[in-house]
């Protein structure tokens, strides 16, 4: 080989290093490297420095060359990682730190950067850029333009895919027709807002102006989803822009929206469009709707969720709705999920995204088996202000989106004043979701043209921002200027689009009905609320003994090679005694039999909670763990007669988002018995927004039916303030308009029948949520267990008379009402019938709806009553007393007062010392077992 003629003498430093790198690849496979290089390697062999170069190339120069290479590569890495800090993503002002990537800051010159081959910066650019300097300039163009990318924190495979999409894949150039569609959508968005502003002066609507690109961005997602044959998109969003989303994404007719401002009648004549309202209703910017749309010749259902003012909480509900839409529940076992069927889109406010903990809860559960939905599309509708609070006061991070990065979620910041950049970002975000089935965040950065609402004057609180806003052109002005400059359209063509849009809006206003929709009194609105007690009582909840025997045997079978924990196996096997030795059925056994019978009836079940597989109190054990291998086995999946799925999941240590999710799941799967279980009842405190603003009131506000079941452990066993009370009083205070059932049961048979009754009402006009105060100590208490015949021939009883008392009706002088765990404890105390002939104890099992009819029928038997009391474990200002006292008092003659027996008023739910608990509990029991009334004529005070 002739070294004298070798071309390698022309190369040195990093360039020679690059050739050596390519030569190594050539030795592996000549096809890998460029054809011209392969020819040189074949002819001249391994690249080498000439002896003359070796003499000249001092150690210092070699080190300097390597240092220069490393600095250039660091510069390239910094641009990829921190280019967003210089990106032009804020419509109102320029970015600071413009010298962030100056070459001199890195100790580089243009010449030294040019010495680096462009392939070392991006191997795919060798045919596009000549050297390292041009490659760096291209990186700056990509990463500091109208889009800011934060993607290097994601997993390696996803990162490589994203960098390829960002740096290599050519951005689609919009056709003239597509530009016209985009322009039209912007005129629709802006024109609609401006028309409302002029026509309904001062009316609240929470204008989207300043973030108009939100609407075309959502429409782009709908179109992309339709192309991918997605069946459903469910949207959660804030007030701001809601009316615009209803009009231009959901396609709610303009006339329908205008009628709500003018209080005139509007008749929905479309079979595809659906919106509901409840008895007492809600404001227009809380309302949702659903429409079946045809997009690109494909059908897709688009839903905007109803929401309260706690806006971010609706996101958890939408996640549950989507999970339900993705699952098939027709077969036994866990439901089969297909994440391609439905997509959740959560639209957040910037201040709320950073400030509301439920957002973090949703990111935390997004990858878990129980709650994942195959990737959520998040858009932060970022107007850079929360009410009147600016970023420096509303968060501790640079961006409102920074929370998402902690969960490995890619974030794309985009300038909302660049319509085409916004479309590119949506396409990239959607492609990522489809490729990896993970969450992605678009930070759509704009501004708020008006105040928090249309009656608010923002100059009073945010003068500097609004000086910029009021001198800033609208997005239609900016896009029109761009289209004219690139000669896509003439001014006449653009003006024609605007005129067509405004003609449509005005035409809709002219078509509105002249008939006014007169407001009604609340009592008139509530007339549509019907409580069909008779239909509930007619539901047969019994199960034949043969069926229960079969289900029980299936529940006690597991594979031969499955190593059940020995102690637990012995406990479970005792359940055979119920049928073989006529033993009683305890609480957890009754629950398992109820579940088995319900899925046999073809009704799916979903149960979640922080310890639901085992049960907080080690009582349920419907999922077993192999003590050697650790794998799990759900006995309810092996019931031969099952005709529906059974899903049980241990949840994340979260209450708010998980309860919202389960509520949403029930909305999306109304045929499914969905249950959420608190670890202890007081844990539901952390989900009170979901109970207050969704579960209890959604029917009245939005006409939204739910059959969700809340299982809330409750009972005073001396465990202290935080593990005694499920705050029964809160649910009773929220009880009205037949909005739900609230029960505090005292036997396993009652639990069995109530669960079966709840399942039977699903997807019917009778359905409503069920709030159950579930037991702790009663789970294994024999006095709360029931015999088999109570399951095969019994029914649910709203009230129960104490069976040990009342044999001689004439001798009963004192009636004590109570519920739940305390009723069982009292029952154990009065087992000697003769000792308490003067006493009757009536358990009120279903507190709401109040069982007035049943109580009156019971009281009619007792003619000589001198004393009546309500007895409870809870403090006087808690529990059922405040709710039930006036209801009970109304059932008695004026001169007979209903007395209170329980703990005194307290700020804490209970005492903390078990010894104090025991003493206080005995005092309450002693009061029940003492006849204190002086005479029948005791005067009511």
N, C-alpha and C positions, 0 to 999 in steps of 0.2 A: 504494500500500500504506500502511495507516494505522499508523505506528510507535507512535502514542499508545496504541493498544489491544494492542500486541505483548505476548505472555506472557513474552518473553525477559528482561524487566526483573526477573523473579523469580529469575533464576539468576545465579550468579557463581562465581568460583574454579574448582575442579575440576569442579563440576557443569556449568558453562558449557562447560568444555573437553570434557566428555563429549558434550554436545549437538553441538558442532562436529564431533566425531569421527563421530557418528551421521549428521550432515548430509552429510558427505563420502561415506559409504556410500550414503545416499539418492540422491545425484546419480548414483552408479554404477548403482544399481538400487533403486527404491522398495520392492521386495518383501523386501529384505534386512532392513530395520529394522522395528521394532514398528509395527503398524497405526496406533496413536494418535499416535505421533511422525510418521509419514508424513503424516497429516492436518494436523498443525501446520505441518510444513515446506511443504506445498502451499499453505497459507493465508498463512503469515507469512514464508516465505522463510528466509534464513540467520539463525541465532541471533546477536544482537548485544547488547552491553552498552549500557544507556541512557547518554545523555550525563552524567546526574547520577551514575551509578555510575562512569563514567570519571573524573569529577572526584574522587569519593571514593576510588576504588581507587588507592591509591598504589602505586608500584613495589615497596615493601617488602612490602605485603600480598599482592600477586600472587606475589612470590617465596616468601613464607611458605606460601601455598596450594599452590604447586607442590612445595615442600619437604615439606609434610605428605602430599601425594599420594605422592611418591616414598618416604617413610618407611613409609606404609601398605603400599605395594606391596612394599617390602623386607621388611616384617614377614611378609606373606603368603608371599613367596619363601622366607624363613628357616624358616617353619613347614613348608613342603613339603620343604625340604632337610634340616632338622635336627630336625623334630618327633620323630623316632625317639629322640632323646636324652632326651625326657620321657615317651615311651610307656611304658605299664604292661606291660612285657614280661617282668619278672622275678617269678616266683611267690613268692619268699621275702622280698624286701625292696623298699622304695620307691626311686624314682630320686632322684638329687640334682639340683641346678640347677633347682629348681622355678620360679625367677623368670626363666627364660631368655627368655620371651616377654612379660614385663610391659610394658604400654604405656609406662610412664615410662622404661624403658631405651631406648626409641626416641624419646623426647621427644614422645610423643603423649598425647592425652586421649581419653576415650570420645567426647566431642563432635566432636573433629576427625576421628576415624575414621568417625563416623556420616555426616559430610559427603561421604564418598567413596561413589559409587554401587557397589552390590554387584556389578554387572556387570563392573566393572573388576577385581575379584578372581576371579570366575568367571562368565563370560557366561551360563552355563546356569542360574544361581541366581536370576535376577531375579524369578521367580514364587514363590520359596521364602523368601527373606530380604529384609528391608526396606532394609538399608543396609550400609555397609562393616563396621560393628562386628559385626553379626549374622553377616556372612560370615566374619569372622576367628574368631568363636566356633565356627562350623561347621568351619572348617579345623582348629582345635585339637581338636575332638571326633574328627575323622577321623584326624589324624596323631599324636595322643598317647594313643590308646586302647590296646587290647590287641594292636594290630598296629603295628609300626614299619616304615615304608617307606623304602628307599633306592633311588631310581629315577632321580634327576635326572642321573646320570652316564652313562646309556645313550644310544644314538643318538637324534637328534631325533624321528624318526617313531615310534619305540618309546616314547619319553618321553611324547609327546602321547597315544598310545593308553593307556598305563598311567595317566596322570593322569585321563583320561576314565573309565577303569574304577574308579579309586579314589574320585573325587569326584562323578561324575555317575551312573554305573550304580547302580541300587538293589540293595543286597545282598539276596539271596534269603532270605526268612524261612523257617526250617525248619518243615515241617508237624509235627503231633503225632506222626504215624507215624514221620517221619524222626528226631524227637527220641528216640522210643522205641528205634529201631534203634541210634542213637548211644549211648544209655544202656546198652543190652544189650551192645554191643561193649566198652564200658568195663568193665562187670562181668565179661565174659569175660576181658579182658586182666588185670585186677587179680585176679580169682578164681583164674585159672590159676597166677599167680605165687605167690599166698598158699597155694594147695594144695600146690605143689611145696615151698615153704618149710617147711610143717608136716610133710609126708610124708617128704621126703628131706632130713633135717636135715643141714646142713653140706655138702651136695653143690653143686658149682659149677654155676651156670646163668646167671649174669650177668643178673640181673633187670632188667626195663624199668621198674620202679616209680619214679615221679617223672616219667616221660615216656610214660605210658600212651597219650597221644593219638597217638603214633607209629603205632599199629596202625590206628585208624580213619582216620587221614590216608592211609595207604597204601591201605586199602580204598576210600577215596574216589577215589584215582587209578585204581585198577583199574576201578571203576565208570564213571568219566568216559571212560577209554580204551575200554572195551567199547562205550559209546554212540557213540564215534567210529570204531568198527569197527577198532580197533588189534588186531592178531593176537597180539602177544607183548609182555609186559613182563618184562625181566630185571633182577633186583635184586642189588646188592652191598651188604653191610652188615657191621657189626662184630659182636663177640660179644654185646654187650648187647642184649637183646630178641630175639635170634635164635630161641629156642625159641618165643616168642610169635608171631613172624612165621610160623614154620613151621606152628604150630597154627591161626592165625586168618587168615592171608593165603594161604599155600600150601594150607591145609586138610589138613595131615598129621594123621592121627587121633590123638586123645589117647592111645589105647592104644599106638600106635607109640612115642610119646615116653616114656610111663611105662615101657615094656618096656626101654628103654635104661638107665633108672635102676635097674631091678630085675634086669636081665640075664635076662629071660625071652623066650621066642620070640614073634615077631609075624609073621604072614603077610599080605603085601600082596595083597588080592583085587581091587584096582581097576586097570582097564586104563589109566585116565587119570593116575594118580599114579605118579611114577617117582622112585626114589632109588637110588643105587648106592654100593657101598663096595668098597674094594680089598683086597688080600691082607693087609696089616697094619693098615689102618684108621686112624681119626682120632677125636678127642674129639667128643662130640655137638654142641658149640656151634661146630664148624667145618663141619658137614655141611650140604649143600644138598638141594634137591629141585625137582621140576617137577610141575605139575598142570594139567590141562585143565579150566578152570572155566567154568560157565555163569553169567553175570552179566547181569541185566536181559534175559534171553532171548537173549543173545549169547555166543558162545564166545570165550574168550581164554586163551592159555597164559601162566601165571605161573611164573617160574623164580627160585629163590633160589640164587645161585652158591655153590659150595664155596669155602672160603678158608682160608689159613693164618693164623698170628697176625700176620703183616704185612698188616693188614686193608685199608689203603687201596690196596694193590697189586691187590687183586681188582677194584677199580673199572675199571682199565685192561682187564682181561680181559673184563668185562661189556660195555664199549664195543665191543670186537672182536666179541663174540658178537652184539650187536645189529646191527652193520654187516653181518655175514654174513646175518642174518635179513632185512635190508632189501633185499638185492641178488638180482637174477636173473642167473645165470652161464651160461645155456644157449646164448647166441649169441656169435659172435666179437666182438672189440673189448673195450672196458671193460665191466664189469658194469653193469646198469641198476639204479639205486638208487631206492627208494621209502621215504622217511623216515616215511611215515604207517603203515607196517606194524608197526614195533616201536619201543619206547621204553625207554631205559636209566634206571633209578632207582638212584642211588648214595646210600647212607645213611652219613654220616660221623660220627665222634666229633668233638666240638668241638676238643679238643687235637690230634687227628690231622689235621683239616682245615687247621689253621694250621701244624702242625709238619712234615708229611710232604711232601717235594718232589714226589712223584709227583702230588699234587693239582694243583700249578701246571703240571706237564707236560701233564696232561689238559686243563686250561683252555686251554693254549697251542695244542694241536693240534685243539681242538674245531671250529675254523672252516676247517681245511685240507681239500683234496680227498681226501687219503688216509685221514683219520681222522674226519671229521665224521659225526655220526649224527642230524642234524636236531634237536638240542636234547636235553640231558640234564636230567632232574629230579634236583636235589640236595636232600637233607634233612640238615641238621646236627642229629643227635640230641644236643642241647646240654644236658648235665647240669652244665656249668660246672666240670668238674674232669677231670683226666687222671690216672688211677691215684690218686695222692694230691696231684698238683700243681694248684694253683689258677691262675686266669687270669693273675695278675700275674707268674707265673714261667714260664708256658707259651707266652707270645707277647708281641710288642711292639706290638700293636694293640688298639684298644678292643674290637672284636668278633672272634671267631674267623673270621667270614665275610669279613673285609675284603680278603683276597686276591682274591676273586671280582670286586670292584669294579674292580680294575685291568684286567680283561678285558671291561669293559662289561656285566657280568652283573647284572641286578636282584636285590636281596636283600629278602626279607620276613622280619622278625623277628616271632615270634608267641609269646604267652604260652601255654605248654602246659597251663595250668590252665583255659583257656577253650576248651571243646570246639568251640563253634560258630564262634569266630574262627578256629580251626585249619582247619575245613572251608572257610570263606570263602577263606582263603589258598591252600589247595590248588586250589580252583576257579580262582582268579586266576592262579596259577602255571601250571597246565595250559593255560589259555586263552592265556597268553603264549607258551608253547612251541608250541602249535598255530598261532598266528598268525604267529610269526616264525622258527620252527624254530631256536631258540637255547637255550642253557643258562639255567637259572633256579635260584636258591637259596632254600630255605625254612630259616630258622634257628629251629628248634623249641626254645624255651628252657624248660627245666624244672629238675629237680634229680635227685640220685641218693639214693633213700631208704635203701639199704643201702650197704655198702662196695664196694670195687672188685669183690670177689666175696663170696659168702655166708659165707666164713670170715674175712673181714677186718673189723676193728673200726675204723671211721673216726674215732671220737672221739680216738684217739691222735694223729692227724696233722692233722685238720681240725675241731677242737672247736667253733669259732664257727659254722661252716656247719651242723654236725650238731645244734647246739642249736636252730637254726631248723627244720631238717628234722623233728626229732622232735616239735615242737609244731605242725607244719603238717598240716592235714587232707588226706586223700587226694582224688583228683580225683572219685571217685564220691560222696564226701560233699559236695563243693562243687557238683557238677552236680545232685545230688539236691535240695540246698537251693534252687538256682536254679529247678528245675522245679516245686517245691512253691510257691515264692514267686509264680511267674507262673501257677500253677494249671493247668499242663499235665497234671499227674497227681496222684492222691492218694498218700498214703504207702503204702497197701495195694497199690496198683498197682505202685509202684516196688519194694516188697519182693517182690512176686510175680515180677518180672523177675529179681531177684537169686537167688531160690530156684530158678527154672528153670535158670539158668546153673550153679549149684553142683550141682544134681541131674545135669546132663549130665556134668560133670567126674567126679563120684563114680561115676556109672553106668559110664563108660568104665573107671575103675580096677577096678570089679568084674568087668568082662568080660575082663580080661587072662588070658592063658594061664597055667596053673600050672606049665608045663614050663620048667625053667631052661635057659638057653643057656650051656653050660659053656665056659669059656675054653680056648683051645688054645695050644700052644707055637708060637713063631714059625715053626719049621720046618714045622709042620702047616698053618699059615695060608698058607705059601708054596707048598704043593703044587698050588694052583690055577694057578700061573704056568707057562705052557707056552711053550717056544721051539721052534717048528716049523721047524727049519732046512731040512728036506727040501722043504717047501712053498715057502720062499723060493728055493731053488735051482731049482725047477721053473718059476719065472716067466720067460717069454721076453721079454727086453728088446731083442732085435734089431729092426732096421727095414730094410725092403727098400731097395735102392739107388735104385730109381725114385722111391720116396717121398721120400727124402732129397734127390734132385735137384730134385724139384718144390718142396719146402719151401725149399731153398736159393735157387731162382730167385725165389720170392715174397719172401724176405728181402732181396733185392737190387733190388726194384722200389719206386719212389716216384713220385709224380705228376710229370708233365713240367715243371710250373711250380714245383716244389719245388727250392730252391737248397741242396743239400747242401754242406757245407764240403769244398772240393776235396781237401785232403790226406786227409781221412777217407774220402771216396768211393773214392779209389785203393786205400786199405787194404782196404776192404770188398769191392771188386771182385776182389781177389786170391782171394777164397773160391771163385770159379769154377774156379780152377786145380785144386782138389781133384778135380773130376770131369773136367776137360778135360786136365790135365797130370799127374794122379795125385800131387798134392802132399799133404802131411799136414794133418790137421784139428787146429788148435790149441784151447786151452782154451775161449775165448769162443765160437769157432765151434761146438764140440761142444755147448756149453750152449744156444746158439740153436737148433741142430738138435733137441736133446732137447726144448726147450720147444715147438717147432713140432710134433713128433711126439706129444707128450703132449696138446696141445689138439686135435689131429686125432683122438685116441682118445676125445675127449669129456670130458676131465678139465680143469677150470678151473685156472688158476694165478694166484697173487697173490705178487708180489715187492716188498718195500719195504726201504729203507735210505737212509742219508743221501746216497748218490750212485749209487743203483741204476740209474737210467736210462742213464747213461753208463758207470758203473763207477768205483770209486775210482781205479783204475789206468788209466783211459781205454781199457779193453779191451772193454767190453760193447757199448755204442752200439746198443741196441735201440730207443732213442728218439732220433730225429735232430732237429736244430734247423735251420730255414731261416736261412742266414747273412745274408739280406737282410731278411726279414720277422719272423724270430724265432719263428714258430709251430712247433709240434712235430708229429712224425709217427712213429708206432710201426709198424715193419715187421711185427711179429707179428700185427697186426690185419688184415693183408691176405692172409693165407694162405687160399686158396680152400677148402682141405679142412678148415679149423678147425671144430670142433663145440662149442667152449666158449670162455668169455671168457679174456682175458689182461689182468691188471692189474699195472702197474708204477708205483711212486710213489717220488719222492724224499721222504724223511721230514723231520720237524723234527729239530733237533740234540738228540735225546733217545734214550736207550737203554731205560731202565726202562719207561716207559709204552708206548713203541712195541712193544717185545717182548711185553709183557703183552697189548697189543691184538692182535698177530698170533696169539698163543697162543689168545686168545678167539675170534678170527675162525675159526681152524681148528676149534674146538669147535662153533661155529655152522654151519660149512660143512665137514663132515668129508670130503666128496667132493673138496675142493679142495686142490691142492698149494700150501701156504702156506710162504713162505720169508722169513726175516728175515736181512738181511746187515749185519754190522758193518763200519763204515768201515775200521777195523783190528781185528784179533781182540781186542786188549786192551780195546777199547771195551765189550765185553760185560761187563767188570768192573762197569760201572755198572748192569748189569741182572742182577746175580748172584742177587738175591732171586727173580726170575722163573725163572731156571734151577734154583735150589735147591728152591724151595717149590712150584713148579708143574710145570715141564716134566719134571724128573727124577723127581718123587715122586708126582704126582697119580694115576697109575694104582694105586700101592700104597696111597695114603691114601683115595682117593675112587672108584676104579674108573673114572677119567676117561681115555679114549683120546685120543691126539693123534698126528698125523703131521707136526707142524711140523718144518721144516728150518732149522737155524742154519748160516749161511755165515760162517765166522770166519777171515779172512786170517791166515796163520801161516807163519813161515819166517825163518831167520836170514840176512839179507843185509847186515848191518852198519848197520842203521838205528837202532840204539840200543835201550835197554831197553823203551820204550813202544810201539814199532812192530815188534817181532820176534815176541813170543809171544802166542798166544791163550789161554794158560794151559790147555793140554791136560790137565795133571795134575788140574785141578779136575773136569773132566767125567769123567775115568776114576775118580777117587775116588768120584764119585756113581753109578758104574755098578754095578747089581745088579738082580736079579729081572727080567732081560731088559727093563729100563725104556726103553732107547733103543739106537741104534747110534752109535758114535764112530769116525770114519774120518779117515785122513790119506793122501790119494791121491797117486799119482805120474804119472798119465797122463790125457789128455783122454778117452780111451775109457772108462776106469774111471769118470770123472765122469758121462759120458753114461749108462752102464748103471745106475749107482747112482741117479741121478735118476729114470730110468724104472722101476726097481724100487720106489723109494719111492712113485711115483705109482700103481703097480699095487696096492700094499697098502692104499691109502686105503679107508676104509669096510669093511675086512675085519678078521678077528681077528688078522691079521699086523701091523697098523699099529702103529707106534711112532715117536717123534721120531728125527731124524737130526741128529747134530752133525758138521759137516764142517770140518776144518782146510783152508781153501782157500788157493791159492797166490798169490804176488805175482810173483816173477821167473819162475816156471814158466809164467805166462800166455802168454808168447811164446817159450818155450824149445822148440826143435825136438825135443829129446830127450823132452819130455813130450807132444808132439803124437803123433797116431796115424793110421794109414792107414785108408782107407775100409772095408776088409774087417773091421777090428776092430769096426766099428759094425753091419755087416750080418750078421755071423756070430759075433760074440764074445759075451761075457757078463761080468758082474762077478766078479772074482776076489778073495776075501778075502786071499790071499797071492800074490805073484809072485816067481818065481825069476829071478835076473839072467840074461838070455838070452846075454850074452857070456861066461858062466862055466859050469863044471860039465860040460864036454864029456866029460871022463874022470872018471867017478864015483869010481874007486879012488884018484885022486890028491888028492881034496879032503880037506884036513886042518883047514881053518878055515872055520867058518860065522859069518857076521855077519848079525844081524837089524837092520833099521832101517825107517823109514817116511818118506813124504812127500818134501819137497824134497831132503833130504840123500841119499836113495836115488838120485835122478836125477844128482846131482853125483858120487856114487860110481860110477854106471854109466858116466859119461863118462870116468872115470879108468881103467877096466879094459877099455877097448875092444880092447886087444891081448890076445887070449885066451891065447896061449901063455905070456905073462909071469906069469899068475896062475892056473895050473892047480890050485894048492893051495887056492884060495879059492872060496867060494860066498857070494853076498849074497842074502838072502831079505827081500823087502819085505812087511811086514805092513800091508796097506792098511786092513783093518777091525780096529781094536784091540779094540773091544767090540761084540758078544760075541767073546770070544777064540777064534780059529779053530784050536782044538787039533787037531781031526781032520785038517784040511788040512796043518798043520805036521808032524804025525806021519807022514802019508803021504809028505811031501817028505823028511823026515829018514831014512826007511827006506832010501833009495837010497844014502846016504853012510855007509860002514862004517868009515872010517878017520879019523874026526874026532878031533882032539886039542885043539881050541880053539874055544870058542863065546863070542861077545860080543853084547851089545846096544849099538848105536851110535846116539847122538842128538846133536842140536845144542844142546838145552836143558841147563841146569845139572842136576847129579845129583839134586837135591831137587825138580826140576820135570820137565816132559815125561812120558814114559811109563814111565820106569825103575822107580819105586816100585811101580807097578801091575803091570808086565809081568815083573819079575825073578822073583818066586816062581812065576809061571805057566810061564815058560820053564824054570826050574830043575827043575820037576816033570817035564819031558819028557826029561831026560837022566839017565844013570847017576849014582849018588851021587858017584863020584870025578871027574866032569867038571863043573867050576864055570862058570857063566855069568858072564863078566866084563863090567864096565861100561866104555864108552868114550864120553866126552863132556866137557862142561865140568864143572869141579868144583862143589861146592855153592856157591850164591850167594844173597844176599838179594834182589838185583835180577835180572830175567829175562835180562839180557845186559850185556855191556860197552858202553860208549858210544862208544869211538873206533873208526872203521872200520879203521884200521891194526891195532889189537889184534884186532879181529874176524877179519881176514884171516889173521893169524898163528895164532890159536886154531883157526880152521876147518881150516887146513892140518895142524895137529898131529893133529886128530881123524881126518882123511883118511889121514895117514901111518900112524896106528895100525892102521887097517883094512888097509892094504896091506903090513903087516909080519907075518910069521909068528913068534910069540914063544913058542909052547908048546914045552916041552922034550921032552915025550913024551906018549903017550896016557895014561900012569899019573899024570898031574899030580894031586896030592892036593887034594881040596876042603877049603878052609879054613873 
